[in-house]
Protein backbone atom coordinates (compact mmCIF):
# COMPACT_ATOMS: atom_id res chain seq x y z
CA UNK A 1 0.00 0.00 0.00
CA UNK A 2 1.17 3.53 -0.71
CA UNK A 3 0.08 7.08 0.07
CA UNK A 4 -0.73 9.80 -2.45
CA UNK A 5 2.33 11.81 -1.44
CA UNK A 6 4.62 8.79 -1.88
CA UNK A 7 3.30 8.25 -5.39
CA UNK A 8 3.63 11.97 -6.19
CA UNK A 9 7.20 12.03 -4.90
CA UNK A 10 8.18 9.00 -6.98
CA UNK A 11 6.69 10.45 -10.17
CA UNK A 12 7.62 14.12 -9.78
CA UNK A 13 11.09 13.91 -8.23
CA UNK A 14 12.53 10.80 -9.79
CA UNK A 15 10.91 8.77 -12.54
CA UNK A 16 9.39 11.72 -14.43
CA UNK A 17 10.99 14.86 -13.01
CA UNK A 18 8.27 17.52 -13.10
CA UNK A 19 10.84 20.33 -13.32
CA UNK A 20 11.47 19.20 -16.92
CA UNK A 21 7.92 19.80 -18.13
CA UNK A 22 7.44 22.41 -20.85
CA UNK A 23 6.74 25.96 -19.70
CA UNK A 24 3.23 25.85 -21.17
CA UNK A 25 2.38 22.55 -19.49
CA UNK A 26 0.53 22.03 -16.20
CA UNK A 27 1.43 18.57 -14.98
CA UNK A 28 0.99 17.42 -11.38
CA UNK A 29 -1.97 17.80 -9.04
CA UNK A 30 -5.22 18.33 -10.90
CA UNK A 31 -7.58 17.29 -8.09
CA UNK A 32 -5.93 16.78 -4.69
CA UNK A 33 -7.80 16.31 -1.41
CA UNK A 34 -4.77 15.64 0.79
CA UNK A 35 -2.49 12.73 1.53
CA UNK A 36 -4.26 9.39 1.98
CA UNK A 37 -3.71 5.67 1.58
CA UNK A 38 -4.15 4.43 -1.97
CA UNK A 39 -5.27 0.84 -2.55
CA UNK A 40 -6.15 1.06 -6.25
CA UNK A 41 -4.97 3.32 -9.08
CA UNK A 42 -6.60 3.89 -12.46
CA UNK A 43 -4.57 5.04 -15.47
CA UNK A 44 -5.91 6.66 -18.62
CA UNK A 45 -4.71 8.85 -21.44
CA UNK A 46 -7.26 11.57 -20.66
CA UNK A 47 -9.47 12.55 -17.73
CA UNK A 48 -12.68 12.21 -19.70
CA UNK A 49 -15.94 12.34 -17.77
CA UNK A 50 -16.75 8.68 -18.40
CA UNK A 51 -13.22 7.69 -17.37
CA UNK A 52 -13.62 9.50 -14.05
CA UNK A 53 -16.95 7.74 -13.51
CA UNK A 54 -15.40 4.33 -14.30
CA UNK A 55 -12.49 4.93 -11.91
CA UNK A 56 -14.92 5.78 -9.10
CA UNK A 57 -17.14 2.81 -9.96
CA UNK A 58 -14.17 0.44 -9.75
CA UNK A 59 -13.15 1.73 -6.31
CA UNK A 60 -10.03 3.66 -7.28
CA UNK A 61 -8.85 6.47 -5.01
CA UNK A 62 -6.44 7.86 -7.60
CA UNK A 63 -6.60 8.48 -11.35
CA UNK A 64 -3.36 9.24 -13.19
CA UNK A 65 -3.62 10.56 -16.73
CA UNK A 66 -1.11 11.60 -19.35
CA UNK A 67 -2.95 14.69 -20.55
CA UNK A 68 -3.81 17.24 -17.85
CA UNK A 69 -7.41 17.92 -16.89
CA UNK A 70 -6.42 21.60 -16.61
CA UNK A 71 -3.74 23.39 -18.63
CA UNK A 72 -3.77 26.38 -16.29
CA UNK A 73 -4.35 27.09 -12.62
CA UNK A 74 -7.98 27.32 -11.54
CA UNK A 75 -9.26 30.71 -10.36
CA UNK A 76 -12.76 29.59 -9.47
CA UNK A 77 -15.15 26.66 -9.83
CA UNK A 78 -18.03 26.95 -12.28
CA UNK A 79 -19.78 23.60 -12.68
CA UNK A 80 -21.29 24.68 -16.00
CA UNK A 81 -17.72 24.29 -17.26
CA UNK A 82 -17.14 20.60 -18.04
CA UNK A 83 -13.64 20.44 -16.53
CA UNK A 84 -14.82 21.93 -13.25
CA UNK A 85 -17.76 19.54 -13.27
CA UNK A 86 -15.28 16.68 -13.68
CA UNK A 87 -13.29 17.93 -10.69
CA UNK A 88 -16.40 18.13 -8.48
CA UNK A 89 -17.46 14.63 -9.56
CA UNK A 90 -14.01 13.30 -8.68
CA UNK A 91 -14.04 14.93 -5.23
CA UNK A 92 -17.49 13.54 -4.47
CA UNK A 93 -16.25 10.10 -5.51
CA UNK A 94 -13.12 10.27 -3.28
CA UNK A 95 -10.97 10.28 -6.41
CA UNK A 96 -7.83 12.39 -6.75
CA UNK A 97 -6.45 13.13 -10.21
CA UNK A 98 -2.78 13.53 -11.15
CA UNK A 99 -1.53 14.22 -14.68
CA UNK A 100 2.00 13.85 -16.06
CA UNK A 101 2.44 15.06 -19.59
CA UNK A 102 5.59 16.50 -21.16
CA UNK A 103 7.76 15.38 -18.25
CA UNK A 104 6.91 11.74 -19.10
CA UNK A 105 7.44 12.40 -22.82
CA UNK A 106 10.94 13.62 -21.95
CA UNK A 107 11.74 11.02 -19.27
CA UNK A 108 14.07 8.07 -19.69
CA UNK A 109 11.74 5.07 -19.89
CA UNK A 110 9.02 7.51 -20.96
CA UNK A 111 6.64 7.48 -23.91
CA UNK A 112 9.26 7.77 -26.65
CA UNK A 113 11.59 5.18 -25.15
CA UNK A 114 8.67 2.77 -24.86
CA UNK A 115 7.64 3.16 -28.50
CA UNK A 116 11.23 2.48 -29.54
CA UNK A 117 11.29 -0.68 -27.41
CA UNK A 118 8.03 -1.88 -28.98
CA UNK A 119 9.56 -1.43 -32.43
CA UNK A 120 12.77 -3.28 -31.45
CA UNK A 121 14.68 -0.08 -32.19
CA UNK A 122 17.94 0.81 -30.44
CA UNK A 123 18.04 4.46 -29.40
CA UNK A 124 21.04 6.66 -30.11
CA UNK A 125 22.32 9.07 -27.47
CA UNK A 126 20.66 12.47 -27.47
CA UNK A 127 17.25 13.81 -28.37
CA UNK A 128 15.39 14.82 -31.49
CA UNK A 129 14.71 18.29 -30.08
CA UNK A 130 16.46 19.83 -27.05
CA UNK A 131 14.09 21.36 -24.50
CA UNK A 132 16.60 22.47 -21.85
CA UNK A 133 19.61 21.49 -19.72
CA UNK A 134 20.09 20.43 -16.12
CA UNK A 135 22.95 22.06 -14.22
CA UNK A 136 25.40 19.55 -12.76
CA UNK A 137 27.64 19.98 -9.71
CA UNK A 138 30.44 17.98 -8.16
CA UNK A 139 29.86 17.33 -4.47
CA UNK A 140 32.78 16.31 -2.24
CA UNK A 141 32.73 15.65 1.50
CA UNK A 142 35.45 14.65 3.97
CA UNK A 143 34.58 12.13 6.70
CA UNK A 144 36.30 9.71 9.09
CA UNK A 145 37.10 6.38 7.45
CA UNK A 146 34.68 4.41 9.65
CA UNK A 147 31.76 6.63 8.56
CA UNK A 148 32.34 6.48 4.81
CA UNK A 149 29.55 3.96 4.14
CA UNK A 150 26.97 5.86 6.21
CA UNK A 151 27.76 9.15 4.52
CA UNK A 152 27.94 7.71 1.02
CA UNK A 153 24.64 5.86 1.41
CA UNK A 154 22.96 8.98 2.79
CA UNK A 155 23.97 11.27 -0.06
CA UNK A 156 23.21 8.75 -2.81
CA UNK A 157 19.81 7.98 -1.31
CA UNK A 158 19.17 11.74 -1.47
CA UNK A 159 19.84 11.81 -5.21
CA UNK A 160 23.60 12.07 -5.68
CA UNK A 161 25.48 9.86 -8.14
CA UNK A 162 22.55 8.73 -10.27
CA UNK A 163 22.99 10.67 -13.52
CA UNK A 164 24.30 7.89 -15.67
CA UNK A 165 21.30 6.13 -17.22
CA UNK A 166 21.64 2.47 -16.22
CA UNK A 167 23.88 3.19 -13.21
CA UNK A 168 23.18 4.61 -9.75
CA UNK A 169 25.13 5.37 -6.55
CA UNK A 170 28.20 6.40 -8.55
CA UNK A 171 31.09 8.04 -6.76
CA UNK A 172 34.78 7.98 -5.87
CA UNK A 173 36.50 7.55 -2.48
CA UNK A 174 40.12 8.52 -1.74
CA UNK A 175 41.91 7.99 1.57
CA UNK A 176 43.94 10.72 3.24
CA UNK A 177 44.54 12.67 6.44
CA UNK A 178 42.33 15.42 7.84
CA UNK A 179 43.99 18.21 9.82
CA UNK A 180 42.21 20.62 12.16
CA UNK A 181 42.47 22.34 15.53
CA UNK A 182 39.30 22.64 17.66
CA UNK A 183 38.92 26.16 19.12
CA UNK A 184 37.70 27.01 22.63
CA UNK A 185 33.95 26.77 21.94
CA UNK A 186 34.18 23.63 19.83
CA UNK A 187 32.77 20.22 20.78
CA UNK A 188 35.04 17.98 18.72
CA UNK A 189 34.09 14.44 17.79
CA UNK A 190 37.81 13.57 17.82
CA UNK A 191 40.59 15.08 19.94
CA UNK A 192 40.79 17.90 22.47
CA UNK A 193 40.16 21.65 22.33
CA UNK A 194 43.20 23.69 21.17
CA UNK A 195 45.14 20.54 20.26
CA UNK A 196 46.01 20.01 16.56
CA UNK A 197 44.55 16.80 15.17
CA UNK A 198 45.47 14.47 12.33
CA UNK A 199 42.67 12.01 11.54
CA UNK A 200 42.39 9.17 9.02
CA UNK A 201 39.68 10.39 6.64
CA UNK A 202 38.28 9.74 3.21
CA UNK A 203 37.13 12.16 0.53
CA UNK A 204 33.88 11.12 -1.12
CA UNK A 205 33.20 12.67 -4.53
CA UNK A 206 30.06 12.34 -6.59
CA UNK A 207 27.86 14.23 -9.07
CA UNK A 208 24.64 16.01 -8.12
CA UNK A 209 21.94 17.82 -10.06
CA UNK A 210 21.27 21.39 -8.96
CA UNK A 211 17.74 20.51 -7.83
CA UNK A 212 19.10 17.84 -5.45
CA UNK A 213 21.96 19.77 -3.80
CA UNK A 214 20.07 20.95 -0.72
CA UNK A 215 18.66 17.48 -0.05
CA UNK A 216 22.11 15.93 -0.42
CA UNK A 217 23.69 18.40 2.01
CA UNK A 218 20.90 17.86 4.53
CA UNK A 219 21.21 14.06 4.29
CA UNK A 220 24.99 14.25 4.72
CA UNK A 221 24.79 16.45 7.83
CA UNK A 222 22.26 14.12 9.48
CA UNK A 223 24.77 11.22 9.54
CA UNK A 224 28.14 12.98 9.57
CA UNK A 225 29.84 12.67 13.00
CA UNK A 226 31.66 16.01 12.93
CA UNK A 227 30.28 19.16 14.50
CA UNK A 228 31.18 20.99 11.29
CA UNK A 229 31.47 18.82 8.20
CA UNK A 230 33.83 19.97 5.44
CA UNK A 231 32.39 19.74 1.94
CA UNK A 232 32.79 21.29 -1.51
CA UNK A 233 30.21 22.18 -4.18
CA UNK A 234 31.69 22.86 -7.63
CA UNK A 235 29.65 23.80 -10.69
CA UNK A 236 30.59 21.76 -13.75
CA UNK A 237 30.39 22.65 -17.43
CA UNK A 238 29.12 19.26 -18.62
CA UNK A 239 25.41 19.99 -18.12
CA UNK A 240 22.85 17.36 -19.08
CA UNK A 241 20.51 18.22 -21.97
CA UNK A 242 16.98 16.86 -22.14
CA UNK A 243 14.32 17.06 -24.79
CA UNK A 244 11.63 15.53 -26.94
CA UNK A 245 11.85 12.59 -29.29
CA UNK A 246 14.47 9.98 -30.02
CA UNK A 247 16.60 8.84 -32.94
CA UNK A 248 16.60 5.06 -33.18
CA UNK A 249 18.09 2.33 -35.33
CA UNK A 250 15.72 -0.43 -36.42
CA UNK A 251 16.84 -4.06 -36.25
CA UNK A 252 16.33 -4.49 -40.02
CA UNK A 253 15.75 -2.49 -43.18
CA UNK A 254 12.10 -1.79 -44.01
CA UNK A 255 10.14 -0.60 -46.97
CA UNK A 256 7.56 2.04 -46.07
CA UNK A 257 4.70 -0.42 -46.56
CA UNK A 258 6.37 -3.04 -44.35
CA UNK A 259 7.13 -0.53 -41.60
CA UNK A 260 3.60 0.89 -41.53
CA UNK A 261 2.22 -2.64 -41.14
CA UNK A 262 4.73 -3.27 -38.35
CA UNK A 263 3.75 -0.07 -36.52
CA UNK A 264 0.03 -0.89 -36.80
CA UNK A 265 0.69 -4.32 -35.32
CA UNK A 266 2.88 -3.15 -32.43
CA UNK A 267 0.72 -0.15 -31.48
CA UNK A 268 -2.49 -2.11 -32.03
CA UNK A 269 -4.02 0.54 -34.29
CA UNK A 270 -5.89 0.29 -37.58
CA UNK A 271 -5.23 3.59 -39.36
CA UNK A 272 -2.04 5.43 -40.26
CA UNK A 273 -1.58 8.53 -42.41
CA UNK A 274 1.57 9.45 -44.27
CA UNK A 275 2.71 12.20 -46.62
CA UNK A 276 4.41 9.78 -49.05
CA UNK A 277 3.30 6.79 -51.05
CA UNK A 278 6.75 5.24 -50.86
CA UNK A 279 10.33 5.90 -49.75
CA UNK A 280 13.71 4.33 -50.20
CA UNK A 281 14.25 1.41 -47.79
CA UNK A 282 15.32 2.65 -44.33
CA UNK A 283 16.64 1.34 -41.00
CA UNK A 284 16.71 4.53 -38.95
CA UNK A 285 13.76 6.59 -37.69
CA UNK A 286 12.93 9.60 -35.55
CA UNK A 287 10.17 9.07 -32.96
CA UNK A 288 8.17 11.67 -31.08
CA UNK A 289 4.86 10.64 -29.55
CA UNK A 290 1.77 12.83 -29.49
CA UNK A 291 1.61 15.94 -31.66
CA UNK A 292 5.08 16.49 -33.09
CA UNK A 293 4.92 16.47 -36.88
CA UNK A 294 6.46 19.96 -36.79
CA UNK A 295 9.72 18.35 -35.64
CA UNK A 296 10.43 17.10 -39.16
CA UNK A 297 13.01 19.92 -39.42
CA UNK A 298 14.89 18.44 -36.46
CA UNK A 299 14.84 15.03 -38.15
CA UNK A 300 16.22 16.65 -41.32
CA UNK A 301 19.07 18.26 -39.37
CA UNK A 302 19.99 14.88 -37.89
CA UNK A 303 19.98 13.15 -41.27
CA UNK A 304 16.88 11.03 -40.63
CA UNK A 305 14.19 10.93 -43.32
CA UNK A 306 11.37 9.07 -41.51
CA UNK A 307 9.51 10.61 -38.55
CA UNK A 308 6.95 8.56 -36.58
CA UNK A 309 4.55 10.81 -34.66
CA UNK A 310 0.92 11.98 -34.62
CA UNK A 311 -1.32 14.90 -35.59
CA UNK A 312 0.21 15.65 -38.97
CA UNK A 313 -0.95 19.02 -40.31
CA UNK A 314 -1.26 19.74 -44.02
CA UNK A 315 1.53 22.31 -44.25
CA UNK A 316 3.90 20.20 -42.13
CA UNK A 317 3.16 17.27 -44.44
CA UNK A 318 3.75 19.37 -47.56
CA UNK A 319 6.95 21.04 -46.36
CA UNK A 320 8.36 17.77 -45.05
CA UNK A 321 7.53 16.02 -48.34
CA UNK A 322 9.35 18.65 -50.38
CA UNK A 323 12.38 18.26 -48.11
CA UNK A 324 12.39 14.48 -48.45
CA UNK A 325 11.06 13.70 -44.96
CA UNK A 326 8.39 11.03 -44.65
CA UNK A 327 5.98 11.67 -41.77
CA UNK A 328 4.17 8.59 -40.47
CA UNK A 329 1.15 9.77 -38.49
CA UNK A 330 0.05 6.99 -36.15
CA UNK A 331 -2.22 9.36 -34.26
CA UNK A 332 -1.91 11.26 -31.01
CA UNK A 333 -3.96 8.65 -29.16
CA UNK A 334 -2.29 5.78 -31.01
CA UNK A 335 1.25 6.78 -30.01
CA UNK A 336 0.50 7.57 -26.36
CA UNK A 337 -2.39 5.53 -24.95
CA UNK A 338 -0.43 2.29 -25.23
CA UNK A 339 2.14 3.72 -22.80
CA UNK A 340 -0.35 3.54 -19.92
CA UNK A 341 0.10 -0.26 -19.93
CA UNK A 342 3.82 0.25 -19.36
CA UNK A 343 3.27 2.88 -16.66
CA UNK A 344 0.97 0.46 -14.84
CA UNK A 345 3.81 -2.08 -14.62
CA UNK A 346 6.19 0.59 -13.29
CA UNK A 347 3.74 1.57 -10.54
CA UNK A 348 2.92 -2.04 -9.63
CA UNK A 349 6.60 -2.85 -9.25
CA UNK A 350 7.37 0.29 -7.24
CA UNK A 351 4.42 0.15 -4.84
CA UNK A 352 3.05 -3.41 -5.03
CA UNK A 353 -0.41 -1.94 -5.57
CA UNK A 354 -3.40 -2.73 -7.80
CA UNK A 355 -3.35 -0.68 -11.00
CA UNK A 356 -5.93 -0.79 -13.79
CA UNK A 357 -5.81 0.81 -17.24
CA UNK A 358 -9.01 2.43 -18.51
CA UNK A 359 -8.92 2.67 -22.29
CA UNK A 360 -11.10 5.23 -23.97
CA UNK A 361 -12.99 4.89 -27.23
CA UNK A 362 -11.18 5.95 -30.38
CA UNK A 363 -11.55 9.69 -30.79
CA UNK A 364 -10.50 10.04 -34.45
CA UNK A 365 -12.34 7.61 -36.72
CA UNK A 366 -11.35 7.08 -40.35
CA UNK A 367 -14.83 6.41 -41.73
CA UNK A 368 -15.08 4.99 -45.20
CA UNK A 369 -18.86 4.70 -45.31
CA UNK A 370 -18.93 0.96 -44.66
Secondary structure as the mmCIF struct_conf table of DSSP 4:
data_model
#
loop_
_struct_conf.conf_type_id
_struct_conf.id
_struct_conf.beg_label_comp_id
_struct_conf.beg_label_asym_id
_struct_conf.beg_label_seq_id
_struct_conf.end_label_comp_id
_struct_conf.end_label_asym_id
_struct_conf.end_label_seq_id
STRN STRN1 UNK A 2 UNK A 3
HELX_RH_AL_P HELX_RH_AL_P1 UNK A 4 UNK A 10
HELX_RH_PI_P HELX_RH_PI_P1 UNK A 11 UNK A 15
TURN_TY1_P TURN_TY1_P1 UNK A 16 UNK A 16
HELX_RH_3T_P HELX_RH_3T_P1 UNK A 18 UNK A 20
BEND BEND1 UNK A 21 UNK A 21
TURN_TY1_P TURN_TY1_P2 UNK A 23 UNK A 24
STRN STRN2 UNK A 28 UNK A 31
STRN STRN3 UNK A 37 UNK A 38
BEND BEND2 UNK A 39 UNK A 39
STRN STRN4 UNK A 40 UNK A 44
BEND BEND3 UNK A 45 UNK A 46
HELX_RH_AL_P HELX_RH_AL_P2 UNK A 49 UNK A 57
TURN_TY1_P TURN_TY1_P3 UNK A 58 UNK A 59
BEND BEND4 UNK A 61 UNK A 61
STRN STRN5 UNK A 62 UNK A 65
BEND BEND5 UNK A 66 UNK A 67
BEND BEND6 UNK A 69 UNK A 69
BEND BEND7 UNK A 71 UNK A 72
BEND BEND8 UNK A 75 UNK A 75
TURN_TY1_P TURN_TY1_P4 UNK A 79 UNK A 80
BEND BEND9 UNK A 81 UNK A 81
HELX_RH_AL_P HELX_RH_AL_P3 UNK A 82 UNK A 92
TURN_TY1_P TURN_TY1_P5 UNK A 93 UNK A 94
STRN STRN6 UNK A 96 UNK A 99
HELX_RH_AL_P HELX_RH_AL_P4 UNK A 102 UNK A 106
BEND BEND10 UNK A 107 UNK A 107
TURN_TY1_P TURN_TY1_P6 UNK A 108 UNK A 109
BEND BEND11 UNK A 110 UNK A 110
HELX_RH_AL_P HELX_RH_AL_P5 UNK A 111 UNK A 118
TURN_TY1_P TURN_TY1_P7 UNK A 119 UNK A 120
STRN STRN7 UNK A 122 UNK A 123
HELX_LH_PP_P HELX_LH_PP_P1 UNK A 124 UNK A 124
BEND BEND12 UNK A 125 UNK A 126
BEND BEND13 UNK A 128 UNK A 128
STRN STRN8 UNK A 129 UNK A 134
STRN STRN9 UNK A 136 UNK A 144
HELX_RH_3T_P HELX_RH_3T_P2 UNK A 145 UNK A 147
HELX_RH_AL_P HELX_RH_AL_P6 UNK A 148 UNK A 157
TURN_TY1_P TURN_TY1_P8 UNK A 158 UNK A 161
STRN STRN10 UNK A 164 UNK A 164
TURN_TY1_P TURN_TY1_P9 UNK A 165 UNK A 166
STRN STRN11 UNK A 167 UNK A 167
BEND BEND14 UNK A 169 UNK A 169
STRN STRN12 UNK A 172 UNK A 181
TURN_TY1_P TURN_TY1_P10 UNK A 184 UNK A 185
BEND BEND15 UNK A 189 UNK A 191
TURN_TY1_P TURN_TY1_P11 UNK A 193 UNK A 194
BEND BEND16 UNK A 195 UNK A 195
STRN STRN13 UNK A 196 UNK A 209
HELX_RH_3T_P HELX_RH_3T_P3 UNK A 210 UNK A 212
HELX_RH_AL_P HELX_RH_AL_P7 UNK A 213 UNK A 223
BEND BEND17 UNK A 226 UNK A 228
STRN STRN14 UNK A 230 UNK A 235
BEND BEND18 UNK A 237 UNK A 237
STRN STRN15 UNK A 240 UNK A 244
STRN STRN16 UNK A 246 UNK A 254
HELX_RH_AL_P HELX_RH_AL_P8 UNK A 256 UNK A 267
TURN_TY1_P TURN_TY1_P12 UNK A 268 UNK A 268
BEND BEND19 UNK A 270 UNK A 270
STRN STRN17 UNK A 273 UNK A 274
BEND BEND20 UNK A 275 UNK A 275
BEND BEND21 UNK A 277 UNK A 277
STRN STRN18 UNK A 282 UNK A 291
HELX_RH_3T_P HELX_RH_3T_P4 UNK A 293 UNK A 295
HELX_RH_AL_P HELX_RH_AL_P9 UNK A 296 UNK A 301
TURN_TY1_P TURN_TY1_P13 UNK A 302 UNK A 303
STRN STRN19 UNK A 306 UNK A 310
HELX_RH_AL_P HELX_RH_AL_P10 UNK A 314 UNK A 322
TURN_TY1_P TURN_TY1_P14 UNK A 323 UNK A 324
STRN STRN20 UNK A 326 UNK A 329
HELX_RH_AL_P HELX_RH_AL_P11 UNK A 332 UNK A 336
TURN_TY1_P TURN_TY1_P15 UNK A 337 UNK A 338
HELX_RH_AL_P HELX_RH_AL_P12 UNK A 339 UNK A 351
STRN STRN21 UNK A 354 UNK A 357
HELX_LH_PP_P HELX_LH_PP_P2 UNK A 359 UNK A 362
BEND BEND22 UNK A 363 UNK A 364
#
